[in-house]
Amino acid sequence: MNRLMYVGLFLSFFGLASCDVSDDEVPCITGPVQLYLEFVEKQTGENLYANDTFQTATLEVTDEDGVLVPFEFVQDLNRTFLKLTFEREVGEKLITLAIKEDVSLDLELTIAVLEDSCRSYYISEFEVPGYEYDQGGVAGVVRILF
């Protein structure tokens, strides 16, 4: 009986020792894609939310299917930035920003994924038809010029 128990323990140990737990590891995934926008008066460089030209309460952001896109406003150095968050969706997106009754604009972007040791989502293409834009202000923020 003892011999049978030792043989069973040996086989169990051998079976466990041959398992590779790395096969069960889940690859890391970066968070959702975030896009920061600043709305700026072209001539003066003034932030249009900070100078009350635009009101934060009137903004509505929707995607191509009319679904609301999560957003928040971030305040920094007398500037107001719009932060948009896109879940892990890959492909082309059309985002409509209804800023106030007579002002709206579209963002055309493509979200792609890079799969290396981690799955990283990023914006591979970006356009704001009908508006000038640049990244000349705060790092990581797209300035849309009005």
Secondary structure, DSSP 4 states (H G I P E B T S, - for coil): -HHHHHHHHHHHHHHHHT--GGGGPPPEE---EEEEEEEE-TTT--BTTTTTSS-GGG-EEE-TTSPBPPEEEEEETTEEEEEEEE-S--EEEEEEEEEETTEEEEEEEEEEEEESSEEEEEEEEEE-TTSEEES-SSTTEEEEE-
